[in-house]
Amino acid sequence: MYNPNGIYEKPAGFYFRFYNVDRLYEQLKHCIQHFKGNLEWTIYVSPLTKNQNYVIEPANVHHAKQTEVYQVNLELEEVLQDSYREICEQAIQGVPLLCNHID
């Protein structure tokens, strides 16, 4: 999820796989889309894994990962610049709220 000893290493997120994906994924996707918190969150299938790993992370982090700058050097902080630390902090604060919303 995130490193509590280094909260700025990368923004908090969830990384997992499903056993029975179709129905559960659609329910979870709907739930994430309707979550109201400090950050907007998104869920997607990671394009970097062969076993269909799923990711839930802040939407602005996901968008930053789509940029050419990120694709070249894999540095989120460079793409998100001044908002990077705030996003890391807000993501950590949002995790319990998002979990409660999903539950």
Secondary structure, 3 states (H helix, E strand, C coil): CCCCCCCCCCCCCEEECCCCHHHHHHHHHHHHHCCCCCCCEEEEECCCCCCCCEEEEEHHHHHHHCCHHHHHHCCHHHHHHHHHHHHHHHHHHHHHHHHHHHC
